[in-house]
């Protein structure tokens, strides 16, 4: 693919810069910031928010619903390879304990979020309960960066953390699709999306390979790759995205059915493996093409989503933050212990049980996906702003992780 450190550093810096710009702007001149975010690009457009019988394409919709589909496509690519390919990171016994810990890393935050809302602020429970999924997210890039600081690049806990984060992303995509529809469900449009995926897979992937069976030269597959490239998949992606928008499922997930149709490598080299930069399959090639555009998209995502006034801090802020800071470490520790010790699935060699707690602290950085879920869980207003502030404050988990690493006597290991 590309050097993981360079990619994640660029990803993180641009996203942070966009978020900080938005935060400063919103607290200096909130009116101009929100006017900018809701800038109308195209009134009475074929895509966009439905309002008074017609659709309006705003800057916020363009970033969150259209361009962020490329970000989720890259996340889906890593999940797909980890599941389907030989030696995939989420296949076999080696993935069992991280997957069980991932479950705990979702149940823990949900329990803390809803429990605090019900017992501490019962009067606001109905207003905030729909945000239960916000603290389930783990920001894979920031968690990886902090994990390397806490454990060192060569510690087995870093790989465990990456497995957990990618599984968390997969679960997050499912949660978004099922629990946070963008409108009334229209199955016929969803059927069109899967029909487009099936068609492009059949014509551009399966058929050339079928015609080439027994022929090592693979002339049909080579012709399709050289002459058509990714364009059939790009066309299918447009159809799929539009179908998701009309189906009622969040359109940012609209490229997921197409990702699994792209020709891929024969085996996985690990999440964010540097070896992937030498692969020539179309799936990795498309990811290379998306690398820099997605980095820029994430800057604008931070810019249009993180502009929250500090006066918005209220109950949802503390619910999201507690779900992440308290629920994540406890959930990952408890469920990881169950998987590793009670079910005897074990931990990677060189990892201790207490390292699960430190991993949970690192995974408490929700940020990107937490911000995204907050933007779809609540309508724009005080509750959404307060929940977003909780996602932003989850950066505190970085400092907590460093302290936890010292207290738990983590021995750093470099490559």
Long-range contacts (C-beta under 8 A, 24 or more apart in sequence): 1-272, 1-273, 1-274, 1-276, 1-277, 1-279, 1-284, 1-287, 1-288, 2-274, 2-276, 2-277, 2-288, 2-291, 3-274, 3-277, 4-144, 4-272, 4-273, 4-274, 7-272, 7-291, 8-141, 8-144, 8-145, 8-272, 9-145, 10-295, 11-141, 11-294, 11-295, 11-298, 12-141, 12-142, 12-145, 14-295, 14-296, 14-298, 14-299, 14-302, 15-141, 15-298, 15-299, 15-301, 15-302, 15-367, 15-368, 16-302, 17-299, 17-302, 18-298, 18-299, 18-300, 18-301, 18-302, 18-303, 18-306, 19-302, 19-303, 19-305, 19-306, 19-392, 20-302, 20-306, 21-302, 21-303, 22-302, 22-303, 22-304, 22-305, 22-306, 22-307, 22-308, 23-306, 23-307, 23-308, 23-392, 25-307, 26-307, 26-308, 26-309, 27-309, 27-310, 30-307, 30-309, 33-307, 34-307, 37-304, 37-307, 47-242, 47-245, 50-183, 59-304, 60-304, 63-297, 63-300, 63-301, 63-304, 64-252, 64-301, 64-304, 64-305, 64-372, 64-375, 65-182, 65-245, 65-250, 65-251, 65-252, 66-241, 66-251, 66-252, 67-297, 67-300, 67-301, 68-252, 68-297, 68-301, 68-372, 69-241, 69-251, 69-252, 69-253, 69-254, 69-255, 70-255, 70-290, 70-293, 70-294, 70-297, 71-252, 71-294, 71-297, 71-298, 71-301, 72-173, 72-252, 72-253, 72-255, 72-256, 73-255, 73-256, 73-258, 73-259, 73-290, 74-287, 74-290, 74-294, 75-140, 75-166, 75-169, 75-173, 76-173, 76-255, 76-256, 76-259, 76-260, 77-259, 77-283, 77-287, 78-166, 78-169, 78-271, 78-272, 79-166, 79-167, 79-169, 79-170, 79-173, 80-259, 80-260, 80-264, 81-264, 81-265, 81-268, 81-283, 82-163, 82-166, 82-268, 82-271, 83-170, 84-260, 84-264, 85-264, 85-265, 85-266, 85-267, 85-268, 86-266, 86-267, 86-268, 87-267, 87-268, 87-269, 88-268, 89-162, 89-163, 89-166, 89-268, 89-270, 89-271, 90-163, 90-166, 90-167, 90-170, 93-345, 94-348, 95-163, 95-167, 96-339, 96-343, 96-345, 97-160, 97-336, 97-339, 97-340, 97-345, 97-346, 97-347, 98-160, 98-163, 98-164, 98-167, 99-163, 99-167, 99-339, 100-335, 100-336, 100-338, 100-339, 100-343, 100-345, 101-160, 101-164, 101-332, 101-335, 101-336, 101-339, 101-356, 101-359, 102-164, 102-167, 102-168, 102-171, 102-332, 103-335, 104-330, 104-331, 104-332, 104-333, 104-334, 104-335, 104-336, 104-338, 105-136, 105-138, 105-164, 105-168, 105-328, 105-331, 105-332, 105-335, 105-360, 105-363, 106-136, 106-168, 106-171, 106-331, 107-331, 107-335, 108-323, 108-326, 108-327, 108-328, 108-329, 108-330, 108-331, 108-332, 108-334, 108-335, 109-135, 109-136, 109-323, 109-324, 109-327, 109-328, 109-331, 110-135, 110-136, 110-323, 110-327, 111-327, 111-331, 112-322, 112-323, 112-326, 112-327, 112-330, 113-319, 113-320, 113-322, 113-323, 113-327, 116-318, 116-319, 116-322, 117-315, 117-319, 121-315, 121-319, 124-315, 127-383, 128-315, 128-316, 128-319, 128-383, 128-387, 130-377, 130-378, 131-316, 131-319, 131-320, 131-373, 131-374, 131-377, 131-378, 131-383, 131-387, 133-172, 133-175, 133-176, 133-179, 133-180, 133-373, 133-377, 134-320, 134-323, 134-366, 134-370, 134-373, 134-374, 134-377, 134-387, 134-390, 134-391, 135-319, 135-320, 135-321, 135-322, 135-323, 135-324, 135-327, 135-328, 135-366, 135-370, 135-390, 136-168, 136-171, 136-172, 136-175, 136-323, 136-373, 137-168, 137-172, 137-366, 137-367, 137-368, 137-369, 137-370, 137-372, 137-373, 138-164, 138-165, 138-168, 138-169, 138-328, 138-363, 138-364, 138-365, 138-366, 138-369, 139-165, 139-365, 139-366, 139-367, 139-368, 139-369, 139-370, 140-165, 140-166, 140-168, 140-169, 141-368, 142-365, 142-367, 142-368, 142-395, 142-398, 143-362, 143-363, 143-365, 144-272, 146-362, 146-365, 146-397, 146-398, 146-401, 146-402, 147-359, 147-362, 147-401, 149-401, 149-402, 150-358, 150-362, 150-401, 150-402, 150-404, 150-405, 150-410, 150-412, 151-355, 151-358, 151-405, 151-410, 151-412, 151-413, 152-412, 152-413, 152-414, 153-413, 153-414, 153-415, 154-413, 154-414, 154-415, 155-350, 155-351, 155-410, 155-411, 155-412, 155-413, 156-347, 156-348, 156-349, 156-350, 156-351, 157-348, 157-351, 157-355, 157-358, 157-359, 157-410, 159-270, 159-348, 160-347, 160-348, 160-351, 160-355, 160-359, 161-359, 161-362, 161-363, 162-271, 162-272, 163-271, 164-332, 164-359, 164-363, 165-363, 166-271, 168-363, 169-369, 172-369, 172-373, 173-253, 173-256, 175-373, 176-250, 176-252, 176-253, 176-372, 176-373, 176-376, 177-249, 177-250, 177-253, 180-250, 180-373, 180-376, 180-377, 181-248, 181-249, 181-250, 182-245, 182-248, 182-249, 182-250, 182-251, 182-376, 183-248, 184-248, 185-247, 185-248, 185-249, 186-246, 186-247, 186-248, 187-247, 188-247, 189-243, 189-244, 189-246, 189-247, 189-248, 190-243, 190-244, 190-247, 190-249, 192-239, 192-243, 193-239, 193-240, 193-243, 193-244, 193-247, 193-254, 193-257, 194-257, 196-236, 196-239, 196-240, 196-243, 196-257, 196-258, 197-236, 197-240, 197-257, 197-258, 197-260, 197-261, 198-261, 199-236, 200-232, 200-233, 200-235, 200-236, 200-258, 200-261, 201-261, 203-232, 204-228, 204-232, 204-233, 204-261, 205-261, 205-262, 205-263, 225-263, 225-282, 229-282, 230-262, 230-282, 230-285, 230-286, 230-289, 233-258, 233-261, 233-262, 233-282, 233-286, 236-261, 250-376, 252-372, 259-283, 262-286, 298-368, 301-368, 301-371, 301-372, 302-371, 305-371, 305-372, 305-375, 305-388, 306-371, 306-388, 306-392, 308-385, 308-386, 308-388, 308-389, 308-392, 309-385, 310-389, 312-382, 312-385, 312-386, 312-388, 312-389, 313-386, 313-389, 314-382, 314-386, 315-386, 316-378, 316-383, 316-386, 316-387, 316-390, 317-386, 317-387, 317-389, 317-390, 317-393, 318-390, 319-387, 319-390, 320-366, 320-370, 320-374, 320-387, 320-390, 320-391, 320-393, 320-394, 321-390, 321-393, 321-394, 321-396, 324-364, 324-365, 324-366, 324-370, 324-390, 324-394, 324-397, 325-361, 325-364, 325-394, 325-396, 325-397, 325-400, 328-360, 328-361, 328-363, 328-364, 328-397, 329-357, 329-360, 329-361, 329-363, 329-364, 329-404, 330-360, 331-360, 332-356, 332-357, 332-359, 332-360, 332-363, 333-357, 333-360, 350-413, 354-408, 355-408, 355-410, 357-404, 357-408, 358-401, 358-404, 358-405, 358-408, 358-410, 361-397, 361-400, 361-401, 361-404, 362-397, 362-398, 362-401, 364-394, 364-397, 364-400, 364-401, 365-394, 365-395, 365-397, 365-398, 366-391, 366-394, 367-391, 367-392, 367-394, 367-395, 370-394
